[in-house]
Amino acid sequence: MLVTVLLLLVTLCAQGGHGEEKVEAQRPGHVSVVIVGGTGDLAKKYLWQGFFELYVNQVSSGNTFSFFGGGLSPEDQGTPVLFEILKAVFCLKHVSEERCAVLKEQFLRLAQYRQLKTPEDYQELAKHIDKQLQEEGMTEAGRLFYLSVPAFAYADIAEKINNSCRPTSGAWLRVVLEKPFGHDFRSAQVLASQLGNSLKEEEMYRIDHYLGKQVVSKILPFRIENKKSLDPIWNKNHIERVEIVLKETLDVKGRIPFYDQYGVIRDVIQNHLTEVMTLLTMTLPLNLSSSEEVTQNKLQIFSSLLPLGKNQAVIGQYQAYKTEVQQELNKTKDHVSVTPTFAAVLAHIDEARYDGVPILLISGKMLDERVGYARILFKNDIFCLQNHNSIHCKPKQIVFYFGHGSLQYPAILVSKNLFKPALMDEWKEQTEHKDVNILGLPISDYYVQTPTVQREAYAELISHIFAGRKNSFISTENLLASWGLWTPLLSSLVSSFPRIYPGGADNEDLLDIRLKGNDISYNSEVVIISPDQMGGTSANGFQVMQGKYRSADMVSAWAEELVERLAADIQEAAEAAVREGGVFHLAFSGGSTPLALFHRLVLHHFSFPWRNTHVWMVDERCVPLTEMESNFHSLHDHLLQHVRIPYYNIHPMPVQLNQRLCVEEDGAALLYEKEVSKLVNGSRFHFVLLGVGYDGHTASLFPGIKMDGLEERLVALTESPVKPHQRMSLTFSAINRAHRVALLVMGKGKHELITQLSRTKDNPNKWPVTGVKPANGRLVWYIDYDALIG
């Protein structure tokens, strides 16, 4: 029979008041703790140590305990494994060595292994608990089941607990669940429904161990204790941005079967970092002890967050991940995983208080250091003319430092140019520091508070579960609201290929990000992607790649993403030109290829500086401009009539003069050339968009064209091998003077051409497009995957 130890009665109590959660006293009695998966890795590393610390802290509470480690193995196999784990538990520093030895011996006597596999196993467990209570005349306080098993087993085990192991006579039941809680909104909804068939909401404790970290658990109390100082500055007028960052140096070897299905967003951002974000931004509850009020205030934040799409995230994957996947999942060498191991997400809250404040959530594997923190960076309106090292001109910030990194311990840091924070209960002010810098400031420039006694997150949360404190756990509403936010983003990233990074210090600036309005992007645009990294013929996962083609820059993506990128690049060039000189000169070629681009510019680029833009033609067919075959007719119908551009900024080619089409004597080409020379500074267009024909022609410059005597001309009449034969076109001289030239190539029909051009030397007479070589500008090929890969 399991030995139980009766302990002296001391009423459980917790501090009341506005700043700490208030917990009603529980009646003492017998508590049965069952860890399902009790010999697994999580139980070995954290859970048994946490329950031992609970036992040590409750020695004088009047409760008695039984501890059961449940597993699938028979008892003769599981028992020695369990007790090897239990022998490794230890006491914290405040417990004497002699007392610790006694407590540890008692703890081991109170524990046993049980096989928990079938419904009958759970029935036998319930009978054992009931028999023990009856024989020793104990009143039951409650039963605590900790499910340290894969999520697919939750519903089945919950049903067995409900059918066989519910306590009677008013004792409580608490069932603890480990993440992941679903894979997306739908799977989380299904799991919640299944669990709801067996357990009440108040009986479920969905654990997010980040909420047990001492700094995270103090975010709300800190905001409340310092409300007077924070209220005037906790808003868009003072906050520059919010950063929530979790960096790890390790890879995911050994976790690939799990990790490759989930990735970094599902693994830590959707849960840990999102929870921190809600604690930082939610309206402060009037009663911190009310889990219902805290939950409702969190839900208000979720309902106010702007939707997340692929423009609000960048993703990456460390270079060795591909090989690790192939090895652990027994995949062939041409297998490509697009699971991200790094992500940076930009969120915005659509509330007056936070309007326009960027919130960054960033996490990744194989980064330069192991550290976690949340930083609120404030605007600084002070300018120091001479003493630039003055504290007043340094960053104003509050840092919730979760641990590790250069500081090595959990702390809340407030820069001294803000305010001195109130000291919280069970925390101390740290005044002696080693010489370290934290996020741009030496440690001496901060007020630093740290816990009096450091506790591991699981031990902290286990004490909350025992006390029935639900504020540190995830409710069903909270869970579904979070998945409702993240599922659309995850869906939009399904076909996105992550940026490859080498790992560690070698990453350098490869993962640096840039914010532009509500969008986020990598700061460095060009990354060379080798054929080996592309992984053979499987291209379904790629989003946008940057590399080299014919010694020039290349951007490649699926058609939609490629057009999106080209439109963004044109707008960026336009804004830069307008800032510099007040005008932007843009030349478009004809054909069907640019139509998707025109639609993109019309539907998504409302801030494009059309009033400062002059639109020119690269080439034109010698037909009246009102006819369908006219390049200008197509440009007008698909773009110009839909945007606010002054009519005098539109420059069609004058192919029809004196009621004649493209007659040399009428001098139409020279007329257009003079117009270019008059309006375009140095006859250098800011941006020229070209296409490439199947025969290698570009603009209306065709194979075999005679350019004799036209070397200095900007515009010429040319001949096409297909009707209408007569054309007017910019010459190589005009094209190669441009600041930037884009060659857009799309469609599987162009794959053979792209392959041929990749092997061809410059020969403009045979392959006119090879004559496009800007003298003092930049050439970029925009090639979709159909054309590039075939």
C-alpha positions in Angstrom: 0.0 0.0 0.0 1.2 3.5 -0.9 2.4 5.3 2.2 1.0 8.8 2.7 2.3 11.5 4.8 0.0 13.8 6.8 1.2 17.3 7.0 0.4 20.2 9.3 -2.4 22.4 8.3 -1.6 25.8 7.0 -4.1 27.7 5.0 -3.1 28.4 1.4 -3.3 32.1 0.8 -2.1 34.6 -1.8 -1.7 38.3 -1.8 -4.8 40.3 -2.6 -5.1 43.8 -3.9 -5.1 45.2 -7.4 -1.6 44.1 -8.4 -1.6 40.4 -7.7 -4.1 37.6 -8.4 -6.1 36.8 -5.4 -6.8 33.1 -4.7 -9.4 31.8 -2.4 -8.2 29.2 0.2 -8.7 25.6 -0.8 -9.9 23.0 1.7 -7.0 20.7 2.6 -7.2 17.0 1.9 -5.7 14.3 -0.3 -4.4 15.3 -3.8 -3.7 12.6 -6.4 -1.2 13.8 -9.1 -1.0 11.7 -12.3 1.5 12.5 -15.0 0.4 10.7 -18.1 3.7 10.3 -20.0 5.5 10.4 -16.7 8.7 8.8 -18.1 8.9 11.1 -21.1 11.4 13.8 -21.9 9.3 16.8 -20.6 8.5 14.9 -17.3 12.2 14.1 -16.9 13.4 17.6 -17.5 10.8 19.7 -15.8 7.6 18.1 -14.5 8.8 15.9 -11.7 11.1 18.6 -10.5 8.1 21.1 -10.5 5.9 18.7 -8.6 8.7 18.0 -6.1 9.0 21.8 -5.5 5.2 21.9 -5.0 5.4 19.1 -2.5 8.3 20.9 -0.6 6.3 24.2 -0.5 3.1 22.4 0.7 4.7 20.4 3.5 2.8 22.5 6.0 -0.4 22.9 4.2 -2.5 20.0 5.7 -2.6 18.2 2.3 -1.5 14.7 1.6 -0.3 13.6 -1.7 0.0 10.6 -4.0 2.1 10.8 -7.2 1.6 8.5 -10.2 3.8 8.3 -13.3 1.7 6.8 -16.1 3.0 5.3 -19.3 2.3 2.7 -22.0 5.0 0.3 -20.8 4.2 -2.5 -18.3 4.9 -1.8 -14.7 8.0 -3.9 -14.5 9.6 -1.9 -17.3 8.3 1.6 -16.3 9.0 1.5 -12.6 12.8 1.5 -12.7 12.8 4.2 -15.4 10.5 6.4 -13.3 12.6 6.1 -10.1 15.8 6.9 -12.0 14.1 10.2 -12.9 12.8 10.8 -9.4 16.2 10.3 -7.8 17.4 13.4 -9.8 15.1 15.9 -8.2 16.7 18.6 -6.0 15.8 21.3 -3.5 16.2 25.0 -4.0 18.8 26.9 -2.1 16.6 28.0 0.8 16.0 24.4 1.9 18.7 22.9 4.1 20.5 19.7 3.1 19.2 17.6 6.0 15.6 18.7 5.4 15.9 18.2 1.7 17.0 14.6 2.2 14.0 13.8 4.4 11.6 15.5 1.9 13.1 13.7 -1.0 12.8 10.3 0.7 9.1 11.0 1.5 8.5 12.1 -2.1 9.9 8.9 -3.5 7.7 6.8 -1.1 4.6 8.7 -2.3 5.3 7.9 -5.9 4.6 4.9 -8.1 4.4 3.9 -11.8 1.3 2.7 -13.4 0.6 1.4 -16.9 -2.1 3.7 -18.4 -3.1 2.4 -21.8 -6.5 0.9 -21.8 -9.9 2.0 -20.3 -9.4 -0.8 -17.8 -6.1 0.8 -16.7 -7.8 4.0 -15.8 -10.6 2.2 -14.0 -7.9 0.3 -11.9 -6.2 3.7 -11.1 -9.5 5.1 -9.9 -10.2 2.1 -7.7 -6.7 2.4 -6.2 -7.2 6.0 -5.3 -10.7 5.3 -3.8 -9.3 2.4 -1.8 -6.5 4.4 -0.5 -8.8 7.3 0.6 -11.1 4.8 2.4 -8.4 2.8 4.1 -6.7 5.9 5.5 -9.8 7.8 6.2 -8.7 10.8 4.2 -10.9 13.5 2.7 -10.2 14.1 -1.0 -9.2 17.6 -2.1 -8.8 16.9 -5.8 -7.2 15.0 -8.7 -4.6 16.6 -11.0 -3.9 14.9 -14.4 -0.9 16.3 -16.4 -1.1 15.0 -20.0 2.5 15.0 -21.2 1.6 13.2 -24.4 1.1 14.1 -28.1 -1.9 16.2 -28.7 -3.6 13.5 -30.8 -4.1 11.5 -27.6 -5.8 14.3 -25.6 -9.4 13.5 -26.5 -9.1 9.8 -25.9 -7.4 10.3 -22.5 -9.8 13.0 -21.5 -12.7 10.6 -22.3 -11.1 7.9 -20.1 -10.6 10.3 -17.2 -14.2 11.5 -17.5 -15.6 8.0 -17.6 -13.5 6.4 -14.9 -11.4 8.9 -12.8 -13.7 11.8 -11.8 -13.5 12.5 -8.0 -16.7 12.6 -6.0 -17.9 14.5 -3.0 -17.0 18.0 -4.2 -13.3 17.4 -4.9 -11.8 19.2 -7.9 -10.5 17.8 -11.1 -7.8 19.6 -13.1 -6.4 18.3 -16.4 -3.3 20.0 -17.8 -2.7 20.0 -21.6 0.6 20.8 -23.3 0.9 22.6 -26.7 0.4 22.2 -29.6 -3.3 22.9 -29.3 -4.1 22.3 -32.9 -2.3 23.1 -36.2 -4.6 25.9 -37.4 -8.0 27.4 -36.5 -10.1 24.4 -37.7 -8.0 21.7 -36.0 -8.0 23.8 -32.7 -11.7 24.1 -33.0 -12.2 20.3 -33.5 -9.8 19.5 -30.5 -11.6 22.0 -28.3 -15.0 20.4 -29.2 -13.7 16.9 -28.5 -12.2 18.0 -25.1 -15.4 19.8 -24.3 -17.3 16.6 -24.5 -15.4 15.2 -21.6 -14.2 18.2 -19.5 -15.6 21.5 -18.3 -13.8 24.7 -19.3 -12.8 25.3 -15.6 -11.2 21.8 -15.4 -8.8 22.4 -18.4 -5.5 24.0 -17.9 -3.8 24.6 -21.3 -0.2 25.3 -20.4 2.0 27.8 -22.1 5.2 27.6 -20.1 6.2 31.2 -21.2 3.4 32.5 -19.0 5.2 30.8 -16.1 8.4 32.7 -16.7 8.8 35.1 -13.8 9.2 38.2 -16.0 6.3 37.4 -18.2 4.0 36.8 -15.2 5.0 40.2 -13.8 4.1 42.2 -17.0 0.6 43.0 -15.8 1.6 43.7 -12.2 4.4 45.9 -13.4 2.0 47.9 -15.6 -0.4 48.2 -12.7 2.2 49.2 -10.0 3.6 51.8 -12.3 0.3 53.0 -13.8 0.9 56.6 -12.8 4.2 56.8 -14.7 3.1 54.6 -17.7 -0.4 56.0 -18.5 0.9 59.2 -20.1 3.4 57.4 -22.3 1.8 54.1 -23.1 0.4 55.2 -26.4 1.1 56.0 -30.1 2.4 59.5 -29.3 5.3 58.1 -27.3 5.9 54.5 -28.3 8.3 54.1 -31.3 7.7 50.3 -31.6 7.3 47.1 -29.6 9.7 44.2 -30.1 9.0 40.7 -28.8 12.0 38.5 -29.6 13.1 34.9 -28.9 16.5 34.0 -30.4 17.9 30.5 -30.2 21.3 29.1 -31.1 20.4 25.5 -31.4 19.1 23.6 -34.5 16.1 21.2 -34.4 17.9 17.9 -34.8 15.9 15.2 -33.1 12.7 17.2 -33.4 12.4 17.2 -37.2 9.3 14.9 -37.3 7.4 17.4 -35.2 9.1 20.6 -36.3 8.7 20.0 -40.0 5.0 19.9 -39.6 4.8 23.1 -37.5 7.7 25.5 -38.1 8.7 28.5 -36.0 5.4 30.4 -36.3 3.3 27.6 -34.9 6.0 26.5 -32.5 6.6 29.7 -30.6 5.1 32.9 -32.3 1.4 31.9 -32.4 1.5 31.0 -28.7 4.5 32.3 -26.5 5.1 35.6 -28.3 1.5 36.3 -29.0 0.6 35.9 -25.3 3.4 38.4 -24.4 2.0 40.8 -26.9 -1.5 40.7 -25.4 -0.1 41.2 -21.9 1.8 44.3 -23.1 -1.1 45.9 -25.0 -4.4 44.8 -23.3 -6.4 47.2 -21.2 -5.5 46.7 -17.6 -8.1 44.7 -15.7 -9.8 46.4 -12.7 -9.4 43.1 -10.9 -6.3 41.1 -11.7 -7.7 38.1 -9.8 -10.5 37.8 -12.3 -9.4 35.4 -15.0 -12.7 36.2 -16.9 -11.8 39.9 -17.0 -8.2 39.2 -18.1 -9.5 36.9 -20.8 -12.0 39.4 -22.1 -9.3 42.1 -22.3 -7.1 39.8 -24.2 -9.9 39.0 -26.6 -10.4 42.7 -27.2 -6.8 42.9 -28.5 -7.3 40.0 -30.8 -10.4 41.6 -32.3 -8.5 44.9 -32.8 -5.4 43.4 -34.5 -5.2 44.1 -38.2 -5.3 41.0 -40.4 -1.9 39.4 -41.1 -1.0 38.5 -44.7 2.2 37.6 -46.4 3.3 41.3 -46.6 3.4 41.3 -42.8 5.9 38.5 -42.5 9.4 37.4 -43.7 10.6 33.8 -43.2 13.9 32.0 -43.3 15.4 28.6 -43.0 18.9 27.7 -41.7 21.1 26.1 -44.4 21.6 22.7 -42.8 17.8 22.1 -42.2 17.3 20.6 -45.6 19.9 17.9 -44.9 18.5 17.2 -41.4 15.0 16.7 -42.9 16.3 14.3 -45.5 18.1 12.3 -42.9 15.5 12.2 -40.1 12.5 11.7 -42.5 14.3 9.4 -44.9 13.7 11.8 -47.8 15.7 11.8 -51.1 18.2 14.5 -51.9 15.9 16.4 -54.2 13.3 16.8 -51.4 12.8 20.4 -50.4 11.1 21.5 -47.2 9.7 25.0 -47.0 9.2 24.9 -43.2 10.5 28.2 -41.8 13.0 28.1 -38.9 13.0 31.9 -38.7 10.2 34.4 -38.9 9.7 38.1 -38.3 6.1 39.3 -38.2 4.7 42.9 -38.2 1.5 43.4 -36.3 -0.6 46.6 -35.8 -3.5 47.2 -33.4 -6.5 49.2 -34.8 -7.1 51.1 -31.7 -6.7 54.8 -31.1 -4.1 54.2 -28.4 -1.8 52.1 -30.6 -2.7 53.4 -34.1 0.4 53.1 -36.3 2.6 51.6 -33.6 4.6 48.6 -35.1 4.7 45.4 -33.1 7.4 43.0 -34.1 7.3 39.3 -33.2 10.6 37.6 -34.1 12.0 34.2 -33.5 14.4 31.8 -35.0 16.8 28.8 -34.7 20.5 28.9 -35.3 20.8 32.6 -34.5 23.8 34.4 -32.9 22.7 34.1 -29.3 20.1 32.6 -27.0 18.0 35.3 -25.5 14.4 36.3 -25.1 13.0 39.7 -24.3 10.2 42.2 -25.0 11.2 45.8 -25.6 9.1 48.9 -25.6 11.1 51.6 -27.3 9.9 55.1 -26.8 10.4 58.2 -29.0 13.0 60.6 -27.8 12.3 64.3 -28.5 15.5 65.6 -26.8 18.5 66.6 -28.9 21.9 66.9 -27.2 24.0 69.4 -29.1 27.3 68.7 -27.5 27.1 65.9 -24.9 25.9 63.0 -27.1 26.6 60.6 -24.2 24.1 62.3 -22.0 21.5 59.9 -20.6 18.7 62.2 -22.0 19.8 61.4 -25.6 20.1 57.7 -25.2 17.3 55.2 -26.1 14.2 55.4 -23.8 13.1 51.9 -23.3 11.5 49.3 -21.0 12.9 45.8 -21.4 11.2 42.7 -20.0 14.2 40.4 -20.2 13.1 36.7 -20.0 16.6 35.4 -19.4 19.9 34.1 -21.0 21.8 36.4 -23.3 24.5 38.7 -21.9 22.6 39.4 -18.7 22.0 35.7 -17.9 19.1 36.3 -15.4 15.5 37.4 -15.7 14.9 41.1 -15.1 12.8 44.1 -15.8 14.9 47.1 -17.0 13.7 50.7 -17.2 16.1 53.2 -18.8 16.9 56.0 -16.3 15.7 58.7 -18.7 12.2 57.4 -18.2 11.3 56.9 -14.5 12.2 54.9 -11.5 9.8 51.9 -11.3 8.1 50.9 -8.1 9.6 47.8 -6.5 7.3 44.7 -6.8 6.7 42.1 -4.1 9.2 39.2 -4.1 11.5 41.2 -6.4 14.6 43.2 -5.6 16.5 46.1 -7.1 19.8 45.0 -8.6 22.4 47.7 -8.1 25.6 45.7 -8.7 26.2 44.8 -12.3 28.8 43.3 -14.5 29.9 45.3 -17.4 27.3 44.4 -20.1 25.2 46.2 -22.7 21.5 45.5 -23.1 19.9 46.6 -26.3 22.1 49.6 -26.9 22.5 50.8 -23.3 25.1 49.9 -20.7 23.4 48.1 -17.7 24.3 51.1 -15.5 21.8 53.3 -17.5 18.9 51.1 -16.3 16.9 50.7 -13.2 17.1 46.9 -12.8 14.6 44.6 -10.9 15.0 40.9 -10.6 13.2 38.1 -8.7 14.4 37.5 -5.1 14.3 33.8 -5.8 14.6 32.5 -9.4 12.1 29.8 -10.2 11.7 27.6 -13.3 8.6 28.3 -15.4 7.0 24.8 -15.0 7.5 24.8 -11.2 5.7 28.2 -11.1 2.8 27.1 -13.3 2.4 23.8 -11.3 1.9 25.8 -8.2 -0.7 27.9 -10.0 -2.5 24.7 -11.1 -2.6 23.4 -7.6 -4.0 26.7 -6.3 -6.6 26.9 -9.1 -5.2 30.1 -10.5 -6.3 30.2 -14.2 -4.8 33.5 -15.3 -1.6 31.9 -16.4 -3.4 29.5 -18.7 -5.0 29.6 -22.2 -8.8 29.5 -22.3 -10.7 28.0 -25.3 -11.8 31.5 -26.4 -8.2 32.8 -26.2 -6.9 29.8 -28.1 -9.4 30.1 -31.0 -8.9 33.9 -31.2 -5.1 33.4 -31.6 -5.5 30.8 -34.3 -8.1 33.1 -36.0 -5.3 35.7 -36.2 -2.5 33.4 -37.4 -4.2 30.9 -39.7 -4.7 33.3 -42.6 -1.0 34.2 -42.5 0.1 30.6 -42.4 -2.2 29.8 -45.3 -0.7 32.7 -47.3 2.8 31.5 -46.7 2.2 27.9 -47.9 3.9 28.5 -51.2 6.5 30.9 -49.9 10.2 29.8 -50.0 12.1 30.9 -46.9 15.4 32.8 -47.2 18.3 30.5 -46.6 20.7 31.6 -43.9 24.0 29.9 -42.8 23.4 30.1 -39.0 25.1 31.7 -36.1 27.4 34.7 -36.5 27.7 34.0 -40.2 24.1 35.3 -40.7 25.6 38.8 -40.3 22.9 41.2 -41.8 21.1 38.6 -43.9 18.0 38.5 -41.6 17.8 42.3 -41.0 14.4 43.6 -41.7 12.8 46.8 -42.9 9.4 48.3 -42.1 7.5 50.3 -44.6 4.0 51.3 -43.4 2.1 48.1 -42.6 4.6 45.9 -44.6 7.8 44.2 -43.6 10.6 43.0 -45.9 14.2 41.9 -45.7 16.6 44.8 -45.8 19.0 43.2 -48.2 17.4 42.3 -51.5 20.0 40.2 -53.3 20.6 36.6 -52.2 22.2 34.1 -54.5 20.2 30.9 -54.7 22.1 28.0 -56.1 20.4 25.1 -58.1 21.3 22.8 -55.2 19.4 25.0 -52.8 16.4 24.9 -55.2 16.2 21.2 -54.7 15.7 19.8 -58.2 12.4 20.1 -60.0 10.1 20.7 -57.1 9.3 24.4 -57.2 5.9 24.5 -55.6 7.2 26.1 -52.4 9.2 29.0 -53.8 8.0 32.6 -53.4 10.6 35.2 -54.4 14.2 34.4 -55.1 17.0 36.7 -56.0 20.1 35.6 -57.9 22.0 36.2 -61.2 21.1 35.6 -64.8 23.5 36.5 -67.7 25.6 38.3 -65.1 22.8 40.7 -64.2 20.5 40.7 -61.2 17.5 38.4 -61.4 14.2 38.2 -59.4 12.2 35.0 -59.8 8.8 33.9 -58.4 5.5 32.5 -59.4 3.7 34.8 -61.7 1.5 36.6 -59.1 4.4 37.2 -56.7 6.7 38.3 -59.5 4.2 40.9 -60.7 3.7 42.0 -57.1 7.4 42.5 -56.7 7.9 44.3 -60.0 5.1 46.7 -59.2 6.6 47.4 -55.8 10.0 48.0 -57.4 8.6 50.5 -59.9 6.8 52.4 -57.1 10.0 52.5 -55.1 11.9 53.8 -58.1 9.2 56.4 -58.7 9.2 57.7 -55.1 13.0 57.9 -55.1 13.0 59.9 -58.4 10.3 62.3 -57.3 12.1 62.9 -54.0 15.3 63.7 -55.8 14.0 65.6 -58.9 10.3 66.0 -58.6 9.5 63.9 -61.7 9.6 60.2 -62.7 10.0 59.1 -66.4 8.6 55.6 -67.1 8.7 53.8 -70.4 6.4 50.8 -71.1 6.8 48.2 -73.9 3.8 46.7 -75.7 2.5 43.1 -75.8 0.4 41.1 -73.4 3.0 40.4 -70.8 2.7 43.7 -68.9 -1.2 43.5 -68.5 -1.0 41.8 -65.1 1.4 44.5 -64.0 -1.0 47.2 -65.1 -3.8 45.6 -63.1 -1.6 45.4 -60.1 -0.6 49.1 -60.3 -4.3 50.1 -60.6 -5.7 47.9 -57.8 -3.0 48.0 -55.2 -0.8 51.0 -55.6 -3.1 53.9 -54.6 -0.1 56.0 -53.4 1.8 55.8 -56.6 3.0 59.3 -57.6 1.1 59.5 -60.9 0.9 63.3 -60.8 4.6 63.5 -61.0 5.0 60.6 -63.5 5.5 60.9 -67.3 4.6 57.7 -69.2 6.4 57.0 -72.5 6.2 54.2 -75.0 9.1 51.8 -75.7 7.7 50.8 -79.0 4.5 51.0 -81.1 2.9 49.3 -84.0 2.2 51.5 -87.0 -1.6 51.5 -86.6 -4.0 54.2 -85.5 -3.8 54.6 -81.7 -7.6 53.9 -81.6 -7.2 50.4 -82.9 -7.0 47.3 -80.7 -3.5 46.3 -82.1 -2.0 49.6 -80.8 0.3 49.2 -77.8 -0.9 52.6 -76.5 -4.6 51.5 -76.9 -3.8 48.6 -74.6 -1.9 50.8 -72.1 -4.7 53.3 -72.0 -7.5 50.7 -71.5 -5.7 48.7 -68.8 -3.8 51.4 -66.9 -4.0 55.1 -67.9 -7.7 55.6 -67.8 -7.8 54.1 -64.2 -5.2 56.4 -62.6 -5.0 60.1 -61.9 -2.2 61.1 -64.3 -2.3 64.5 -66.0 -3.0 64.1 -69.8 0.0 66.2 -70.7 2.2 63.6 -68.9 1.2 60.9 -71.3 3.4 60.6 -74.4 2.2 58.2 -77.1 4.4 57.6 -80.1 3.3 59.8 -83.1 3.0 56.9 -85.6 0.3 58.8 -87.5 1.3 62.1 -89.0 -0.3 63.9 -92.0 -2.9 61.2 -92.1 -0.1 58.7 -92.9 1.4 55.9 -90.8 5.1 55.8 -90.2 6.3 57.5 -93.3 10.1 58.3 -93.1 9.7 61.7 -94.7 7.2 62.8 -92.0 10.0 62.6 -89.4 7.8 61.1 -86.6 10.7 59.2 -85.0 12.8 62.4 -84.9 9.8 64.3 -83.4 9.5 61.7 -80.6 13.2 61.8 -80.0 13.1 65.6 -79.7 10.3 65.3 -77.1 12.3 62.9 -75.1 15.4 65.1 -75.2 13.4 68.1 -74.2 11.6 66.6 -71.2 13.8 63.8 -70.0 17.0 65.0 -68.2 20.0 63.7 -70.3 17.5 61.5 -72.2 17.8 59.0 -69.3 14.5 57.4 -68.5 14.2 56.5 -64.8 12.7 53.1 -65.5 12.3 51.2 -68.8 10.1 48.0 -68.9 10.9 45.5 -71.7 9.7 42.1 -72.7 11.4 39.4 -74.7 9.9 37.7 -77.8 10.4 34.0 -78.7 13.0 35.0 -81.2 14.9 37.1 -78.7 13.7 40.5 -79.8 13.0 43.2 -77.3 11.1 46.5 -77.8 10.7 46.4 -81.6 14.3 45.6 -82.2 14.3 42.3 -84.2 17.0 39.8 -85.2 19.0 41.0 -88.2 18.0 44.6 -87.7 20.4 47.1 -89.4 21.4 49.7 -86.8 24.0 51.4 -89.1 23.8 55.2 -88.7 21.4 54.8 -85.8 24.0 54.5 -83.0 23.2 58.0 -81.7 19.5 58.0 -82.4 17.1 57.5 -79.6 14.0 56.5 -81.7 13.9 54.7 -85.0 11.4 53.1 -87.5 11.9 49.3 -87.6 10.6 46.3 -89.5 8.9 43.3 -87.8 8.8 39.8 -89.4 5.1 39.6 -88.5 2.2 42.0 -89.3 1.9 44.8 -88.8 5.4 45.0 -90.2 6.2 48.6 -89.6 7.1 49.7 -86.0 8.5 52.6 -84.1 10.9 51.8 -81.3 13.4 53.2 -78.8 16.9 52.2 -79.8 19.6 50.5 -77.8 21.1 54.0 -77.3 17.9 55.2 -75.5 17.4 52.0 -73.6 21.0 51.7 -72.3 21.0 55.3 -71.1 18.2 54.5 -68.5 18.8 54.4 -64.8 17.0 51.1 -64.5 15.9 48.5 -67.1 13.6 45.6 -66.3 13.2 42.6 -68.5 10.0 40.8 -67.8 9.7 37.2 -69.0 6.8 35.0 -68.1 5.2 31.6 -69.2 6.4 28.0 -69.9 6.6 28.9 -73.5 9.6 31.1 -72.7 11.6 28.4 -70.9 13.5 27.2 -74.0 14.4 30.8 -74.8 15.6 31.5 -71.2 17.7 28.3 -71.3 19.2 29.3 -74.7 19.9 32.8 -73.6 21.7 31.6 -70.5 24.3 29.9 -72.8 24.5 32.6 -75.4 27.2 35.3 -75.6 26.3 38.9 -76.5 25.1 38.9 -80.1 22.5 41.7 -80.6 22.2 41.0 -84.3 21.0 37.4 -83.6 19.6 37.9 -80.1 18.7 41.6 -79.8 17.9 41.3 -76.1 21.6 40.7 -75.4 22.2 44.3 -76.6 20.4 45.6 -73.5 23.3 46.6 -71.3 22.7 49.9 -69.4 25.9 52.0 -69.4 25.4 53.6 -66.0 22.2 52.0 -64.8 21.0 48.7 -63.5 19.5 45.7 -65.4 17.2 43.3 -63.6 15.6 40.2 -65.1 12.1 39.4 -63.7 11.5 35.7 -64.7 8.6 33.6 -63.4 9.2 30.0 -62.4 7.4 28.7 -65.5 9.9 30.4 -67.7 12.9 29.6 -65.4 12.2 26.0 -64.4 9.8 24.9 -67.1 
